[in-house]
């Protein structure tokens, strides 16, 4: 039976990325060596890094005054690196979910943090609205897509101060206007590669912004100057990232992928809105994520949650359980998710409803 992978992360990768990476693990670039044992400073792997950075700039239309680096430590390390490098006096943060709250906690270790908006009291069921970013803030920080709660900011903010964004779960899913950004980071395990590498796109003028000394390995400038080779980078995930980027280019670029994502999300949200057994958890439809579709059983059908989970699993649906902190269901439909798998989930929801509501 075909499996439909809806895991939130690590998540589905394209068959192209998986096959190309598997081949390289057996024999990398005809060297007779595995990708897992090749030197990161070999000419073959340096070429991989260079090509991957160039493709990121090409696909996202990254301006010339930005640099692209690959780091370890995941997005969680970025929660600390960002304020370490950029918070001199005060930073503005948007509290839109679990990961944003973790970033806020880390930033408070380095200076004043002003939470300009929060939807915590509503269990993060929508994005904060009508907030104001102080003009004297060193930067404004937000998480663009909230995997646990299924909310997403679909437009790039322009608050008048440098913007820093955690785009771990929606990077490469839509075009980006870089004009306000100082830095964007993204853990790779949603739309780029297996876990183990973090993409950072940083404006060069943001470097050397704070007066405090920064440990060498935690300084973005170190990694820019060393072209991601200050220490041994995560070789296999970077190679896999290159394969994904090549696939994105083959598909027609980010604009085409964005249209595909909107079609997939519309198909699933339409079923959630019309199926009597299910309801969405995001209270403002304009805040609904294109990447993580969260839903629960409707009132009166809550007792069927475990039964539907089993029914969907038997139909080949994998990873649709909601995050342990919120329950319900979550279908993560990242770039690599084919619309056929979304249709399979929709068909499963319909057949389950028919089974449970027929007279």
VOGU-3710 file (C-alpha; in Angstrom, 3 decimals, decimal comma):
1> xxxxxxxxxx> 0,000/0,000/0,000  1,223/3,487/-0,854  2,027/5,571/2,190  1,085/9,259/2,301  3,592/11,082/4,512  2,004/13,967/6,442  4,666/14,221/9,156  5,429/17,769/10,310  9,194/17,295/10,331  11,382/15,575/9,478
11> xxxxxxxxxx> 8,976/15,352/6,630  8,374/14,256/3,087  11,144/14,754/0,535  10,860/14,449/-3,200  11,704/11,078/-4,700  14,324/12,886/-6,780  16,111/14,165/-3,651  15,986/10,773/-1,949  17,291/8,832/-4,947  20,059/11,284/-5,828
21> xxxxxxxxxx> 21,252/11,439/-2,236  21,093/7,655/-1,848  23,224/7,245/-4,971  25,777/9,744/-3,661  25,959/7,930/-0,340  27,047/4,844/-2,295  29,361/6,658/-4,728  29,778/10,434/-4,631  30,474/12,102/-7,983  32,247/9,013/-9,278
31> xxxxxxxxxx> 34,950/9,311/-6,630  34,500/5,763/-5,407  33,851/7,226/-1,957  30,608/7,648/-0,070  29,214/11,129/0,409  29,301/10,295/4,111  33,096/9,918/4,063  34,190/12,614/1,618  36,146/15,603/2,921  34,033/18,728/3,239
41> xxxxxxxxxx> 36,992/20,618/1,758  37,299/18,396/-1,289  36,778/20,221/-4,565  33,719/18,073/-5,274  31,917/19,020/-2,068  32,970/22,674/-2,143  31,306/22,762/-5,558  28,116/21,346/-3,986  28,055/24,146/-1,402  28,737/26,815/-3,998
51> xxxxxxxxxx> 26,003/25,540/-6,301  23,483/25,244/-3,465  24,094/28,823/-2,325  23,837/30,100/-5,883  20,540/28,256/-6,447  19,065/29,640/-3,224  19,871/33,156/-4,390  18,463/32,432/-7,840  15,226/30,760/-6,732  14,391/33,271/-3,994
61> xxxxxxxxxx> 15,715/36,303/-5,913  18,009/37,146/-3,010  19,518/40,641/-3,397  23,263/41,085/-3,779  23,713/42,550/-0,291  22,764/39,234/1,368  24,906/36,198/2,092  23,790/32,569/2,333  25,355/30,229/4,891  24,725/26,706/6,147
71> xxxxxxxxxx> 24,929/26,138/9,915  24,324/23,367/12,428  22,303/23,477/15,618  18,858/23,736/14,101  16,478/26,660/14,420  16,735/26,417/18,199  20,339/27,637/18,082  19,151/30,594/16,012  16,848/31,634/18,858  20,019/32,539/20,771
81> xxxxxxxxxx> 22,317/33,534/17,901  19,905/36,199/16,657  19,828/38,288/19,854  23,506/37,544/20,559  24,391/39,174/17,232  21,732/41,855/16,894  20,076/42,816/20,197  21,888/45,859/21,555  19,121/47,589/23,518  15,610/46,463/22,593
91> xxxxxxxxxx> 13,957/44,010/20,203  10,318/43,546/19,210  8,879/40,034/19,069  5,562/38,673/17,826  4,259/35,900/20,076  2,392/33,715/17,604  3,076/30,234/18,896  5,270/27,664/20,575  8,467/28,365/18,664  8,119/32,140/18,866
101> xxxxxxxxxx> 7,716/31,869/22,630  10,931/29,853/22,820  12,746/32,521/20,819  11,406/35,198/23,176  12,755/33,307/26,172  16,247/33,214/24,679  16,211/36,865/23,604  15,439/38,037/27,132  18,899/36,834/28,145  20,481/39,539/25,976
111> xxxxxxxxxx> 18,356/42,660/26,398  14,896/44,155/26,555  12,235/42,255/24,656  8,968/43,967/23,808  6,180/41,562/22,864  4,222/43,691/20,399  1,414/41,201/19,873  0,303/37,830/21,176  -2,476/35,347/20,533  -1,520/33,140/23,461
121> xxxxxxxxxx> -4,788/33,801/25,318  -6,658/32,323/22,348  -4,404/29,253/22,273  -2,645/30,724/19,214  -5,687/29,996/17,067  -5,019/33,128/14,998  -2,165/35,525/14,337  -1,862/38,724/16,423  -3,417/41,735/14,711  -3,043/45,528/14,842
131> xxxxxxxxxx> 0,293/45,522/16,618  2,830/48,337/16,479  6,584/47,847/16,241  8,571/50,581/18,048  10,773/52,583/15,704  13,747/52,298/18,068  13,763/48,494/18,122  16,967/46,853/16,946  14,841/44,406/14,979  11,378/42,857/14,691
141> xxxxxxxxxx> 11,211/39,069/15,011  8,441/36,716/13,936  7,853/33,086/13,000  6,208/33,032/9,583  4,500/29,638/9,893  3,394/27,971/13,105  3,505/24,222/12,614  1,719/23,288/15,825  -1,261/25,630/15,451  -1,562/25,845/11,666
151> xxxxxxxxxx> -1,240/29,610/11,232  0,883/31,423/8,661  1,711/35,027/7,824  1,332/35,175/4,045  2,821/38,623/3,465  6,215/40,033/4,366  5,976/42,740/7,062  7,465/46,216/6,640  7,636/47,675/10,167  10,369/50,234/9,533
161> xxxxxxxxxx> 13,092/48,297/11,397  15,107/45,251/10,277  12,960/42,112/10,181  14,202/38,723/11,317  12,112/35,676/10,487  12,047/32,024/11,408  10,861/30,471/8,133  11,704/26,904/9,055  8,411/25,464/7,876  7,496/27,628/4,883
171> xxxxxxxxxx> 10,799/28,586/3,265  10,660/28,041/-0,523  6,861/27,744/-0,378  6,218/31,289/-1,653  8,102/34,285/-3,058  9,796/36,595/-0,514  10,203/40,360/-0,615  13,615/40,849/0,994  13,433/44,634/1,239  12,701/44,701/4,995
181> xxxxxxxxxx> 14,628/41,629/6,096  17,863/41,623/8,022  18,004/37,856/8,400  15,939/34,775/7,567  16,705/31,344/8,979  15,170/27,948/8,384  15,750/24,458/9,686  15,983/22,257/6,608  13,717/19,392/7,626  10,465/20,733/6,152
191> xxxxxxxxxx> 11,033/22,027/2,621  14,711/21,512/1,903  16,560/18,476/3,254  16,776/15,941/6,058  17,394/17,423/9,491  20,895/18,521/10,395  21,460/21,772/8,520  20,049/25,250/9,004  19,849/27,786/6,205  20,655/31,401/7,084
201> xxxxxxxxxx> 20,230/34,319/4,688  21,705/37,456/6,247  22,055/41,050/5,080  25,743/41,966/5,210  25,063/45,356/6,786  23,573/43,567/9,833  26,957/42,125/10,795  29,019/43,775/13,575  25,924/45,492/14,995  26,426/44,914/18,726
211> xxxxxxxxxx> 29,095/46,073/21,140  29,340/42,808/23,102  32,007/40,240/22,210  30,557/37,225/20,418  32,115/33,755/20,595  33,665/32,983/17,240  31,398/30,115/16,254  28,253/32,039/17,273  29,131/35,069/15,160  27,366/35,145/11,784
221> xxxxxxxxxx> 30,323/37,058/10,346  32,567/34,048/11,000  30,433/31,786/8,837  30,007/34,374/6,092  33,754/34,932/5,866  34,450/31,190/5,886  31,689/30,349/3,389  30,039/27,828/5,753  33,350/26,014/6,234  34,509/27,399/9,607
231> xxxxxxxxxx> 33,876/23,967/11,063  32,788/20,735/9,420  29,347/21,335/7,924  26,563/18,708/7,764  27,643/17,226/4,449  24,770/14,852/3,643  21,926/17,316/4,386  23,632/20,024/2,303  23,952/17,649/-0,626  20,287/16,674/-0,242
241> xxxxxxxxxx> 19,380/20,371/-0,111  21,104/20,885/-3,455  19,035/18,083/-4,983  15,827/19,683/-3,675  16,857/23,055/-5,097  17,577/21,484/-8,479  14,120/19,910/-8,357  12,528/23,280/-7,522  14,211/24,856/-10,517  13,060/21,998/-12,746
251> xxxxxxxxxx> 9,460/22,533/-11,575  9,588/26,171/-12,664  10,639/28,035/-9,547  9,054/29,296/-6,365  6,147/31,093/-8,024  4,992/27,817/-9,602  5,466/25,961/-6,316  3,424/28,627/-4,506  0,509/28,059/-6,878  0,747/24,315/-6,323
261> xxxxxxxxxx> 0,714/24,817/-2,559  -2,382/27,009/-2,729  -4,198/24,354/-4,752  -3,327/21,590/-2,283  -4,348/23,637/0,734  -7,611/24,775/-0,873  -8,551/21,157/-1,586  -8,041/20,069/2,011  -9,585/23,135/3,662  -12,656/22,781/1,468
271> xxxxxxxxxx> -13,170/19,265/2,796  -12,667/20,382/6,394  -15,214/23,180/5,943  -17,878/20,964/4,369  -17,406/17,603/6,071  -19,762/17,394/9,094  -17,277/15,337/11,130  -14,392/17,828/11,068  -13,639/21,469/11,760  -10,555/23,650/11,439
281> xxxxxxxxxx> -8,800/25,036/14,495  -7,668/28,384/13,033  -10,341/30,982/13,777  -9,332/33,497/11,068  -9,337/31,879/7,650  -6,846/34,415/6,314  -4,337/33,059/8,863  -4,608/29,450/7,697  -1,300/27,829/6,859  -0,566/26,429/3,422
291> xxxxxxxxxx> 1,926/24,054/5,021  0,274/22,653/8,170  -3,468/22,062/8,100  -4,826/21,551/11,612  -8,293/20,203/12,383  -10,306/18,358/15,034  -13,520/16,375/15,218  -16,661/18,516/15,206  -18,857/18,883/18,299  -20,683/15,668/18,940
301> xxxxxxxxxx> -18,098/13,575/17,121  -15,151/13,968/19,496  -15,448/10,325/20,502  -14,489/9,308/16,961  -10,986/10,824/17,071  -9,111/7,608/17,795  -11,285/5,672/15,395  -10,587/8,095/12,554  -6,876/8,017/13,318  -6,915/4,221/12,964
311> xxxxxxxxxx> -9,107/4,395/9,845  -6,750/6,892/8,182  -3,699/4,860/9,138  -5,190/1,762/7,556  -5,759/3,823/4,395  -2,062/4,701/4,222  -2,083/8,100/5,949  1,047/8,569/8,057  1,777/11,345/10,563  -1,593/13,112/10,791
321> xxxxxxxxxx> -1,812/13,148/14,581  -1,761/16,689/15,953  1,088/17,908/18,119  1,016/16,377/21,599  0,311/19,817/23,115  -2,905/20,428/21,143  -4,228/17,054/19,970  -6,540/16,590/17,020  -5,029/16,199/13,569  -2,403/17,944/11,480
331> xxxxxxxxxx> -1,715/17,293/7,817  1,610/18,795/6,798  1,517/19,374/3,060  4,966/20,747/2,298  6,334/21,384/-1,177  7,180/17,727/-1,826  3,652/16,553/-0,982  1,877/15,581/-4,224  -1,712/16,706/-4,648  -2,637/13,040/-5,129
341> xxxxxxxxxx> -1,778/12,404/-1,473  -3,917/15,351/-0,383  -6,764/13,944/-2,470  -6,236/10,555/-0,810  -6,660/12,166/2,616  -9,766/14,019/1,450  -11,236/10,771/0,105  -10,488/9,071/3,431  -12,244/11,849/5,366  -15,277/11,610/3,065
351> xxxxxxxxx> -15,555/7,841/3,267  -15,252/7,944/7,055  -18,005/10,551/7,252  -20,246/8,470/5,045  -19,597/5,439/7,202  -20,491/7,290/10,408  -23,429/9,418/9,236  -25,324/7,038/6,952  -28,800/6,179/8,096
//
